[in-house]
Amino acid sequence: MFFSLLLIHTGTLGQSFLTQIKTLPENKPAQVTQDWLLSSDSFKAGIYQASGGKDIVLANGLIQRRIRLTPNAATIDFRNLATGQQYIRSVRPEARVVLDGRTYAVGGLYGQTEHAYLREDWVDGFEKNDADFQLVDFSIGPLTHQFDWQPTTWTMNRQLPTGKELTLHFTSPLSTLRGITVAVHYAIYDGLPALRKWVTVTNGSTHALQVDQIVSEILAMPEEESAVVGSPEEMKKQQKIYIENDYAFNNAMRYELSDQATHWKVDSSYTSQVNYNYQTPCLMEIYPKGGIDATLTPGDRLESVRSYELLLDSYDRERNGLARRQMYRTVAPWTTQNPIFMHLVSTDPAQVRGVVDQCAETGYELVILSFGSGLNMEDTSATNIAKFRELADYAHKRGIKLGGYSLFSSRRIDDENDVIDPVTGLPDKGAQFGHAPCLASRWGLDYLQKIKTFIAQTGFDLLEHDGPYPGDLCASTTHPGHKGLADSRWVQMELQKELYRWLNARGVYINAPDWYFLDGSHKTGLGYREVNFSLSREQQKILNRQNIFDGTWEKTPAMGWGFVPLTKYQGGGPEAVLEPLSEHLADYKQLMMQYYGAGVQACYRGPRLYDIEATKQTVQEVVAWYKKYRSILNSDIIHLRRPDGRDWDGILHVNPDLPEKGLVMLYNPLKETITRTIRLPLYYTGLSEKASIRIQEGKVRTYPLNRAYEAEIEITLPAEGYTWLVME
């Protein structure tokens, strides 16, 4: 039940594809003359021929990947067209599979002796290996999408990506692999310098096939350092390419620490490298850590990890972050959903209705029944379902969505259903969070079904899923969902992904503290230490701005959540909390402005949003301000100055496609008023000569931009306060 079905190609098998390729238009890359981060509409994806029909090319005006098709398929050119940078120094197979314990290359050309670089005139002399899977056909189609997505909340980008897909079809000449086909898929996007790649294995034989591993990408790339000695761990990895895949977990709230499928390796065939012991990490492969170990019965098909390869044009951290954030908005537009929510700490029907009413009155959009509220989604009894169905119906009538919290991991079930430590063979704290259930155990399978049943029957709009599957291995051989240790991680990942895809098809929003964005999760933690929310409000204001500043280099504002403890959380005294709200109204407002001013939703966790009329008016004022500028506040962040408690700090939102090209949030942590002259970098607003800037809702003034696209402006900031500016 874990095998993904894809459209079978319709071309004619055999060498006829060499004739078919000549019907494609010729690849004629033009010089890149505009910045795709400012305007990308003209960069359209296409599939072309090159070298007189010997090569097939995926290109979109920003990047191109060229694949030689005969005598077998192999990538010979992978380039960023804006910079001209080449990413291929040596030819490798297009994929590698381990079937029934034996390893086979998929495609590949041989004969290259110098592996530091690849010359075009060498390629015609390369040969195939008859033991490899051989290219027999190709097919072309429009971009396909992994799952159904139904956005039901506020969403910055509701458009699914467009582009083209190329599939290369391979079979093996070996009699032992008769009926086994491997398809290598490439997707290229309109307006984005990125490719998506994955592999499917189909068992068309009459017997079962064991798929132990699929290496879906192999790129021998130029190194970017010159180190005569040093281990791979000590040397830097490739920097001008960003790789992300849909096999990530770790609860790190950052992709680089969650990635479980990108492997940088050494290349011993590269004997002319500078490193004396051939230890340069210059060979990149994509495969799931721990393997797959799936059994395919006749007719089954298995899909590999999907990788996204973003070619960068700079070493600048901000520009590379902008590119990465644009990739998320394009390939995973569900990450631009960003509803306004609060966390309620009760499931008492009267209190839930009261908070729903408060949300409706202040402009909030969603109530989350928080951890500690008493919600139990695993209780699918008629009584429990009826209770929460009635509350969801009430919320919907008021125009408010309702969701709730469920904990999967970091809990103990029992010896039968917990993950079994592969070292001790016991359920004795071998999981990432100590004890944890196996998602493929009987309890785990039932848990997934109960969550679906609860959400389907109550009409809940959000799942706050604490501890989605975190990557625990399980050595059990009695759990019904997996065979043993070797397939335990792969199976649990597939189960977790299927739940999130099911939720997206129903329009259910997902908060999950792990990196499942490419499989449908909408938001993870911004990145923070929970115990910090027991510190004083004064400390929290600066720490929260640091969290925002640091957590938005790679994530869009919509992808991360923060935290505001309306009531006591993780300890702390009266100086840490906001209740009674009316007694701490200035702090309450500033914390809201800090988060909403960054486009980041925070978990306002407590029993209510306001206590008296003045508090209500404050919340209404801030939410109305946020909604007025919602689009620009959900746009990209340029990082101006990190909060350090010593001087001003701030961020700049930019979007060249909006009437408001930019919005700046500036803060003063000091106890006295300060006046500063600040240079605002406005290049990514799309403004080039001048900017019309106003302070809050004040009078517009025109400022010239210097050659660095900066506007210089003098600003006075109140003591321990803030202000904001709009560029038009």
C-alpha positions, 0 to 999 in steps of 0.5 A, spaced: 500 500 500 506 504 499 507 504 492 506 510 488 503 509 481 505 514 475 503 514 468 506 509 464 509 512 458 506 511 451 512 511 446 514 505 442 520 501 445 526 500 441 531 505 438 525 509 435 526 514 440 532 517 436 528 519 431 523 522 435 528 526 439 529 530 432 522 532 432 523 536 438 525 544 437 533 545 438 536 548 444 538 555 443 539 558 450 539 566 450 543 570 455 540 572 461 539 579 462 534 580 467 534 578 475 529 572 476 528 574 483 525 580 481 521 578 474 521 570 472 515 570 468 519 570 461 523 564 463 519 558 461 520 550 461 521 546 455 524 540 452 529 540 447 534 536 442 541 538 441 548 535 438 544 533 432 539 529 436 544 525 440 542 529 446 535 531 450 535 538 454 531 540 459 531 548 460 528 554 462 532 560 460 535 560 467 538 553 467 539 547 463 540 539 464 543 536 457 543 528 457 546 524 452 542 518 449 546 514 446 549 509 446 546 510 453 543 515 457 548 520 462 548 527 464 553 531 460 552 538 462 548 541 468 549 549 468 546 555 471 545 560 465 546 566 468 553 565 471 555 560 466 557 555 472 558 548 470 556 543 475 558 536 471 566 535 471 565 527 470 559 523 467 556 518 472 549 513 471 543 517 472 541 512 477 543 506 481 538 500 484 539 495 488 535 489 487 535 482 490 541 484 493 545 486 487 547 493 485 545 495 477 547 502 474 541 505 470 544 509 464 551 511 464 557 512 459 564 510 460 571 512 458 573 518 461 580 518 464 580 525 467 575 526 472 577 534 474 573 536 468 569 534 462 570 536 454 565 535 449 569 532 444 570 526 449 563 524 449 562 521 442 568 516 444 564 514 451 561 507 451 556 503 455 556 497 459 552 492 457 550 490 464 547 496 466 540 498 465 539 501 458 535 507 455 529 504 451 525 510 450 523 517 453 516 521 454 514 528 455 509 531 459 506 537 463 508 538 470 505 533 475 503 534 482 504 529 488 498 530 491 491 534 491 491 540 495 485 544 497 487 551 500 482 553 505 485 558 509 488 565 507 494 563 502 499 568 499 500 563 492 494 559 490 497 557 484 500 550 483 507 550 479 507 549 472 513 546 467 515 540 463 517 533 465 521 528 462 521 521 463 527 516 461 525 509 460 530 503 462 530 496 461 535 491 463 538 486 458 539 481 463 535 475 463 534 475 471 531 482 470 526 481 465 520 485 466 523 490 471 523 497 468 526 503 471 524 510 469 528 516 471 523 522 472 526 530 471 521 536 472 523 543 470 519 549 473 517 555 469 521 561 472 525 557 477 532 555 476 531 548 479 529 541 477 526 535 481 528 528 480 526 521 482 526 514 480 520 509 479 521 501 479 516 497 476 515 489 477 513 487 470 515 480 472 512 474 474 515 473 481 516 478 487 522 483 487 526 486 493 528 493 492 533 494 497 535 501 495 534 506 490 540 512 488 536 517 484 541 522 483 548 521 482 552 528 480 560 528 480 561 536 481 567 540 481 569 542 488 570 549 491 576 548 495 583 547 495 585 542 501 591 538 500 589 534 507 583 534 511 577 529 511 570 530 508 567 532 514 572 538 515 572 540 508 566 545 505 561 541 501 558 544 494 555 551 496 552 554 489 547 548 489 542 547 494 539 540 494 532 538 498 529 532 498 522 529 501 526 525 506 527 529 512 526 529 519 529 530 526 525 536 529 531 541 528 526 546 525 532 547 519 532 543 513 540 542 513 540 538 520 533 534 518 536 532 511 536 524 511 538 523 503 543 527 501 550 524 501 556 528 499 562 523 498 569 522 496 571 520 488 577 515 488 576 515 480 578 523 481 586 522 481 588 529 479 584 532 485 588 537 490 587 533 496 592 528 497 588 522 500 582 523 495 578 525 500 574 531 497 567 531 498 565 532 490 560 526 489 553 528 491 548 522 491 541 522 493 538 515 497 534 514 503 539 513 509 537 506 512 535 503 505 528 501 503 527 494 503 521 493 499 518 487 496 514 488 490 509 483 487 508 483 480 505 489 477 507 493 483 511 500 482 515 503 487 517 511 487 524 513 490 525 519 494 524 526 490 530 531 490 529 538 488 536 541 485 536 549 486 542 552 482 544 558 486 548 564 482 551 567 488 555 566 495 551 571 498 547 569 504 541 573 503 540 572 496 541 565 496 535 565 502 531 569 497 532 563 492 530 558 497 524 561 499 522 562 492 523 555 491 518 553 497 513 558 494 513 555 487 514 548 488 510 547 495 505 553 495 501 550 501 507 553 505 504 560 503 498 559 507 498 563 514 492 563 518 491 567 524 490 563 530 490 562 537 492 556 542 486 555 547 488 551 553 481 548 554 475 544 551 470 546 556 464 548 550 462 554 553 469 557 553 471 554 546 464 558 544 467 564 548 474 564 545 470 563 538 466 569 539 472 573 541 476 571 534 470 573 530 470 580 534 477 581 533 479 578 526 482 572 528 481 566 523 482 559 527 482 556 534 487 551 536 485 546 542 492 546 545 496 541 548 494 541 555 487 543 553 484 536 554 483 534 547 484 527 545 483 526 538 484 518 539 477 518 542 473 516 536 467 515 541 460 517 538 460 522 544 467 525 543 465 526 536 459 529 537 462 534 542 467 536 537 463 536 531 458 541 535 464 546 537 466 545 530 459 547 527 459 553 532 466 556 529 464 555 522 457 559 523 462 564 526 466 564 520 472 561 524 476 555 523 477 550 529 483 545 530 487 541 535 493 538 538 495 531 537 501 527 540 504 521 536 512 521 538 515 522 545 510 517 549 510 510 551 505 505 549 507 498 551 512 493 549 508 490 544 507 497 540 513 501 542 519 502 537 524 496 538 532 498 539 536 495 534 542 494 539 538 491 545 532 488 542 528 492 547 523 498 547 528 501 552 529 508 550 532 507 543 528 512 540 530 519 539 525 522 544 526 516 549 520 511 548 516 512 542 511 508 539 512 505 532 508 508 527 507 501 523 505 497 529 498 495 530 497 501 535 500 506 530 496 504 524 490 504 529 492 511 531 493 514 523 486 511 522 483 514 528 486 521 527 483 521 520 476 518 523 476 524 528 478 529 523 473 527 518 467 526 522 468 533 526 470 537 520 476 540 524 480 544 520 487 544 523 492 538 526 497 540 530 501 534 530 507 534 535 512 529 534 510 527 527 514 521 525 522 523 527 525 517 524 526 512 529 528 505 527 524 499 529 527 492 530 520 489 531 519 483 526 511 482 529 509 489 527 504 488 522 506 495 518 513 493 517 517 486 516 523 488 520 529 493 522 531 494 514 524 497 512 522 500 518 524 507 517 522 507 510 515 504 511 514 509 517 516 515 513 511 513 507 505 512 513 507 519 515 507 522 508 500 519 506 497 522 512 499 529 511 497 528 503 490 526 506 489 532 510 491 536 504 486 533 500 481 535 505 483 542 506 486 541 513 492 545 515 498 542 519 502 545 524 508 540 525 515 541 528 519 537 523 521 538 516 515 535 512 514 541 507 515 537 501 509 532 503 504 537 505 506 540 512 504 548 512 508 550 518 514 548 523 517 552 529 521 558 527 526 556 532 526 557 539 528 554 546 521 553 550 524 555 557 525 562 554 518 563 555 518 563 562 523 569 562 521 576 563 517 579 558 523 584 557 527 579 555 522 575 551 521 581 546 528 581 544 529 574 544 523 573 540 526 578 535 532 574 535 528 568 533 525 571 527 531 574 525 535 568 525 529 563 523 527 567 516 533 566 512 531 560 509 524 559 511 518 564 509 514 568 514 509 563 513 513 557 514 515 558 522 511 559 528 513 563 534 510 563 541 507 568 546 505 565 553 499 569 555 499 564 561 504 561 565 508 556 561 514 552 562 515 555 569 516 563 570 513 568 575 508 574 573 514 577 570 513 572 564 506 572 562 501 577 560 495 575 564 491 579 566 492 582 559 489 589 561 495 590 566 500 588 561 497 591 554 503 595 552 507 588 552 502 584 549 501 589 543 508 590 542 509 582 542 503 582 537 506 587 532 513 584 532 510 577 530 505 580 525 510 585 523 514 579 521 508 576 517 510 570 523 504 567 526 505 566 534 502 561 539 498 566 543 496 560 548 491 562 554 484 562 556 482 568 552 484 574 547 482 579 551 479 581 558 476 588 558 474 593 552 481 596 552 484 590 550 479 588 545 480 594 542 488 593 542 487 586 539 482 589 533 487 594 532 493 590 531 490 585 527 486 590 522 493 593 521 496 586 519 490 584 515 491 591 511 498 590 509 498 582 509 501 581 503 507 585 504 508 582 511 508 575 508 513 577 503 520 576 503 524 579 509 531 582 508 535 582 514 537 589 516 540 588 523 540 583 528 537 584 535 543 585 540 539 589 545 545 595 544 542 599 538 536 599 533 534 592 530 530 591 524 527 587 518 525 589 511 519 586 507 520 586 499 515 584 493 516 588 487 509 585 484 505 589 490 503 596 490 507 596 497 514 594 494 517 594 501 515 595 509 520 596 514 519 594 522 524 598 526 525 597 534 529 600 539 531 596 545 534 602 549 531 605 555 531 612 551 529 615 545 534 614 539 535 618 532 539 614 527 540 614 519 539 608 516 540 605 509 535 601 506 537 596 501 531 596 496 534 592 490 529 587 491 523 592 492 524 593 484 525 600 485 531 603 481 531 610 482 527 613 487 522 611 493 516 614 496 517 612 503 512 614 509 513 613 516 507 609 518 500 613 516 504 619 515 506 624 509 509 620 503 517 623 502 521 621 496 528 619 497 533 618 491 536 611 491 544 610 490 548 606 486 547 600 491 539 601 490 539 604 498 535 609 500 538 613 506 533 616 511 533 619 518 529 615 523 527 617 531 525 611 535 521 611 542 524 608 548 523 601 548 519 602 542 518 601 534 516 604 528 514 602 521 515 605 514 512 603 507 515 604 500 511 605 494 
